[in-house]
Amino acid sequence: MLVNQNHTQNFSAVSAIDVKDGTGQPVTVMNASINQNGVISFNQQIQNAELYSNNKEEADADYEAFREIVMGAIA
């Protein structure tokens, strides 16, 4: 008998610089999940502190756009 079935929706994205043909140098990696009870978890990893410092405004804007996509999934 099937018990303890769980459903989690996962999201991921990368904020990068020097993007060409869909790839570039990663600045931050973003992950989020929504579990079956509606609990939302966000995680952001800075891959390179110097690149982040030099591209903070763009990387932060990418993170905010990512958050909006995730939050839009529950609307």
N, C-alpha and C positions, 0 to 999 in steps of 0.2 A: 504494500500500500504506500502510495506517495504521500510523504509528510514533510513539513518544514520547507515548503517550496518558497523561494525568494525571487524577487524581481528587482533588479537595479539597472538604472539607465546611466551609462557612462559617457563622458564628453572629454575630449582632449584637443589641444591646439598648441602651436608654437609661434612665438613672436620672434621674427628673424630680421636681420639686415642683409643688404646686398642680395636681395631675392632675385633669382633669375631662373626661369623655367620651373617655378614652383618650389625651389629649394633655396636656402640661404644659410647664413651663419646664425645659429640659435642664440637668442638673448635670454628669453624665458620660456619655460614649458608650463602649460596650464592644464590642470585636470579638475574635473568635477564629477560628482555622482548624485543621483537622486534615488533613494531606496524606496521600497514599497510603502513605507509609512509617510513618505513625503519629506524625509530628512535630507537636506541638501548639504553637501560638503564641497568646499573649494580648496585647491592647493596650487600654489605658484612656486616654481623653482627658478631662481636666477642662475643661468648657466655660466655666465661670465660677468663678474662684477664691474669690470671696466667698460665692457660693451653696454651693460645696463646703465651705468652712470652717464655714458655719452649719448644714450638713446632713450633715456628715462621717459620723456614725454610720449614718444611713440609706443614704447613697450607698455606703459601704463594705460594708454588709450586702447591698445589691443586687449589688455586684461579686462577693461571695462566692457568692451564689445563682447568678449567671451562670456562675461557674467550675464549680460543682457540676453545672449542666446540661450544660456542655460535656464535663466529665469523665465524666458519665453516658452520653454518646454512645459512649464507647469500651468501656463495661462489658459 
